[in-house]
C-alpha cells in the first residue's frame, strides 16, 4: 500500500500558477501545458496583486510571472511573493532580454528567466527543470550575464582563486542550475554543508549571488 501511494505521489503533476496581464498569453500557456501530463495549471491571475493572493492560497510548485504588468509590475510582485515565502519556484516569463531586467529579477529572487519567443518544446523542458528546483535561463541569457559581469567587475580574477575539490564540485552544479537541495542530493552531503561551501565560494570570488557564481563558472570554463 505504501509503495502504491508513493508511486501515485511521484506521478502527481507539478502545479503551475500563471501571472500575466495578457489573456491570450495565459490561454496559450494553458493550452501548451495541458499537452504535458507532468504539469498542470491550477490558477491564473491578470495582475500582480491577485497573483500574490492566489500564490498564498494555492501553494503551487511553480509560478510563471510576467515582468511588464500595469499596477504592480513583475519585480514588485516578485518581492511580494518572496515576502510571503511562497513555496513555489518563481520563473519570470517576459519579452524583455534587457540586461537590467534579467539581473534585477534574478537578484530579487527569481529562480529563472525565460523569454516569450522560446520554442514550445524548450519552454516545457525548462518548466520541468524549474519545478524540480533548477535555475533556468533562455539560451541567449548566460552570455548576456557573462558580459554584464565582466563590465561590472573588471577586477574579477585574472588569477583564479584556489578552490577545494568539494567547492569546485559545488560550483559546477551551481552553474548547471541546481538548487542547494539538489546539490546536496547529488553529492551525498547535507544541505547545510552545501550552504557553507556556497558561502566560501562567494567570498573567494568576491561576489554576492549564486547567479554571478554560475556566470563566473561558465565564463572561466569551470563547467
C-alpha positions, -999 to 999 in steps of 0.1 A, spaced: 0 0 0 28 24 9 46 16 -24 14 23 -43 9 56 -25 45 66 -33 40 58 -69 8 79 -70 26 109 -53 56 106 -76 34 109 -107 14 139 -95 18 167 -120 36 199 -108 11 226 -102 16 259 -120 2 294 -114 2 319 -143 5 357 -135 2 377 -167 -20 406 -178 -24 393 -213 -54 369 -217 -40 355 -249 -7 346 -233 -24 329 -204 -46 310 -228 -18 299 -249 3 288 -219 -26 268 -206 -31 250 -239 6 242 -242 9 230 -206 -23 209 -209 -5 188 -235 20 177 -208 7 153 -182 36 163 -158 24 199 -155 -10 213 -145 -22 249 -144 -42 253 -112 -46 291 -112 -42 323 -132 -41 360 -124 -42 390 -146 -23 413 -122 4 410 -95 -19 417 -65 -43 389 -74 -13 367 -82 2 371 -47 -32 362 -31 -35 331 -53 1 320 -46 -6 322 -8 -38 302 -12 -28 275 -37 8 268 -26 18 258 -61 51 242 -73 58 267 -100 49 304 -107 53 318 -142 54 356 -138 52 383 -164 76 412 -159 58 442 -175 23 445 -160 3 476 -151 -1 485 -114 22 461 -95 48 451 -120 67 418 -122 96 429 -100 73 443 -73 52 411 -75 83 390 -72 93 408 -40 58 403 -26 59 366 -34 92 363 -16 79 383 13 51 358 19 75 329 14 55 315 -15 66 278 -17 67 277 -55 97 283 -77 92 316 -95 103 320 -131 100 353 -149 84 349 -184 90 381 -204 96 396 -239 124 417 -225 160 405 -228 172 438 -214 202 433 -192 189 452 -162 156 434 -163 172 400 -162 197 409 -135 172 427 -113 148 397 -115 175 372 -105 188 394 -77 153 397 -63 149 360 -60 136 347 -94 145 310 -100 148 316 -137 142 340 -166 126 328 -198 118 347 -230 84 345 -246 99 338 -280 111 303 -269 101 272 -288 72 254 -271 92 222 -265 121 242 -249 97 261 -227 81 229 -214 115 214 -207 125 245 -188 93 244 -168 101 208 -157 136 217 -146 123 248 -128 96 228 -109 124 204 -99 144 233 -83 168 242 -111 178 277 -122 165 281 -158 176 307 -184 168 311 -220 197 301 -242 208 336 -250 209 349 -215 241 333 -200 263 352 -224 244 384 -216 250 378 -179 287 370 -185 291 402 -204 275 422 -176 297 405 -150 328 415 -170 317 451 -172 306 454 -136 337 436 -122 367 441 -144 389 432 -115 374 397 -111 401 373 -110 428 375 -136 441 347 -114 416 320 -104 411 315 -67 421 283 -51 391 260 -46 389 228 -27 377 198 -46 343 199 -30 340 237 -36 347 230 -73 321 203 -74 295 226 -58 304 255 -82 299 232 -112 265 222 -100 255 258 -93 264 266 -129 241 238 -140 213 255 -122 209 231 -93 194 243 -60 212 236 -27 189 207 -20 196 191 -54 233 197 -50 232 180 -16 214 150 -30 239 148 -60 270 150 -38 256 129 -8 261 157 17 237 178 39 221 209 26 237 229 54 271 218 42 263 229 7 253 263 21 287 266 38 305 257 6 285 283 -13 293 310 13 330 302 9 328 303 -29 311 337 -30 337 351 -6 366 337 -27 351 351 -59 342 384 -42 307 383 -55 273 383 -38 250 359 -55 250 323 -68 238 336 -102 271 355 -105 289 324 -94 272 304 -121 281 330 -147 317 331 -135 319 293 -138 306 295 -174 329 324 -183 361 307 -169 355 272 -180 346 256 -147 317 237 -162 
